[in-house]
């Protein structure tokens, strides 16, 4: 009597590879979404203090905030007003870091124009359309605000011919729109601990958040 043998077909290798590839891809997407949600916060921009970098007056610009980074000089950051002790209301302000701890910052006039100086060196700024102000009979309010801050806090600050010393653990922040910004020129340096995070991605009106984010990643990796 002949013995019957059951022949089992081997699974298609390509199909198995495809299933594994799709599974791994979905897993990576899930991990990526989880990490993204853990690190980033998207928020709309209010006010005109960061114009023209951010435009909330004519367009509804928004930003992606990296809550794991505190930023460095030149970075745009979001500050918690309560932690910074600059407001009785819990609000968030978006500004640019101008100077870091142990640097000295000053606002001065040169030939009837006001500039920012860091450790005695004029700050060159390409991110603002109004870094200087022509003095036409009256000083800019932001300069007056800075002088008032120096006078009011003279007993608690270190100020000399090179400017105001930024204490350890603090930064000096200002809005790009110097003619319409309430910032460290008015309330002084803020603590690094009060920074919610660094702005990594700017989303202008009509732009894609994911598109801008992937462009940011590409520039970080290959730029």
HELIX and SHEET records of a PDB file:
HELIX    1   1 UNK A   13  UNK A   39  1                                  27    
HELIX    2   2 UNK A  141  UNK A  152  1                                  12    
HELIX    3   3 UNK A  184  UNK A  187  1                                   4    
HELIX    4   4 UNK A  192  UNK A  194  5                                   3    
HELIX    5   5 UNK A  209  UNK A  222  1                                  14    
SHEET    1   A 7 UNK A  40  UNK A  44  0                                        
SHEET    2   A 7 UNK A  62  UNK A  66 -1                                        
SHEET    3   A 7 UNK A 195  UNK A 203 -1                                        
SHEET    4   A 7 UNK A  76  UNK A  80 -1                                        
SHEET    5   A 7 UNK A  92  UNK A  99 -1                                        
SHEET    6   A 7 UNK A 170  UNK A 174 -1                                        
SHEET    7   A 7 UNK A 190  UNK A 191 -1                                        
SHEET    1   B 5 UNK A 121  UNK A 122  0                                        
SHEET    2   B 5 UNK A 113  UNK A 118 -1                                        
SHEET    3   B 5 UNK A 104  UNK A 110 -1                                        
SHEET    4   B 5 UNK A 163  UNK A 165 -1                                        
SHEET    5   B 5 UNK A 159  UNK A 160 -1                                        
END                                                                             
